[in-house]
Amino acid sequence: MLLAGDIGGTKTNLALYASKEDIRTPLREAKLPSAQYATLAALVHDFIKQVDLPDIKIDRAVFGVAGPVVAGKAKITNLPWHMEEKQLEQTLNIPSVTLLNDLAAMATAIPLLHSADLHILNAGKPVSHGTLAVVAPGTGLGEATLAWDGAHYRVHPSEGGHVDFAPTNAFEIGMLVYLLEHMSHVSYEHVCSGIGLPNIYAYVKASGMFDEPKWLADKMSQVKDVTPLIVQGANGKSSDDTSDFQEPEAICVATIKAFASILGAETGNMVLKSLATGGVYLGGGLPPRIQTFLEDPEFMRAFTSKGRFSEMLKDVPVSIILNGKVGLMGAASFGFDL
């Protein structure tokens, strides 16, 4: 019996599996709000209570965590959680616990995905057994690669989302100057993730290019996380759970367009740094929610705008991962392959 988890800064997906053949149909699964728990152990205990299997014996657990894993220890980048494999084995009474970088978990699942799990932005001309790359803007920005070793793909995690942000136009240069007045280091995660969207929005608002509507300002003052409101405002959807719709708000549209361009540029950077001729996959929670903006030609323009390597990048396939359980599937697959 395997317990797999996809541990994010906002939400955690947990599932119980009996075999690798059931990787898409676990015995039990649940989604829990990460920030409402003091520790990973507390969250897992709550999950075990919920699944209501009193006689269950979990043999192994694999948790994909949003942060670097070094010597069996990890800290969630956007949560105050410190985790250690040996300690979790004792606390949870599970013989084997493995902590895995969340992007390594997501990347592990890439070879398992079906066509229905993907939305193709650029078909390209993939090189057989070429390196694959994953760029995943969720709460933070995760990146990983998969390299062919002659028999199968091996996953290589990274913390590439925390490298210095490199602006590519006058708007982004102005935003970098603005953000450096408020923080000592501006990474791609600060402008290309769930925690980064409010930074772009703040600059667009401060620049005076667009007026912020009162209804949106009122809504934002009432919530801790304004990212969903920005996305909803750009898509023209109501900011609450009703069937009402409204026109897209210009300030939100400008924010998401800037985000999509930055994501395109960084995705192209990732391809160059890893020579990902097999294709690149956009994971995380944001790409499916802004799909129409990523289908706009500006995304691929930013992706391919790499000087002498522009023509090479046009041949690289780009896909959005639509399956929201890809991290969970990857953690489970890794666990069964141990």
Buried (B, 14 or more C-beta within 10 A) or exposed (E): BBBBBBBBBBBBBBBBBEEEEEBBEBBBBBBBEBBEBEBBBEBBBBBBEEBEEEEEEBEBBBBBBBBBBEEBBBBBBBBEBEBBBEBBBEBBEBEBBBBBBBBBBBBBBBEBBEEEBBBEBBEBEBBEBBBBBBBBBBBBBBBBBBBBEEEEBEBBBBBBBBBEBEBBBEBBEBBBEBBEEEEEEBBBBBBBBBBBBBBBBBBBBEEEEBEBBEEBEEBBEEEEBBBBBBBBBBBEBEBEEEEEEEEBBBBBBBBBBBBBBBBBBBBBBBBBBBBBBBBBBBBBBBBBBBBEBBBBEBBBBBBBBBEEEEEBBEBBBBBBBBBBBBBBBBBBBBBBEE
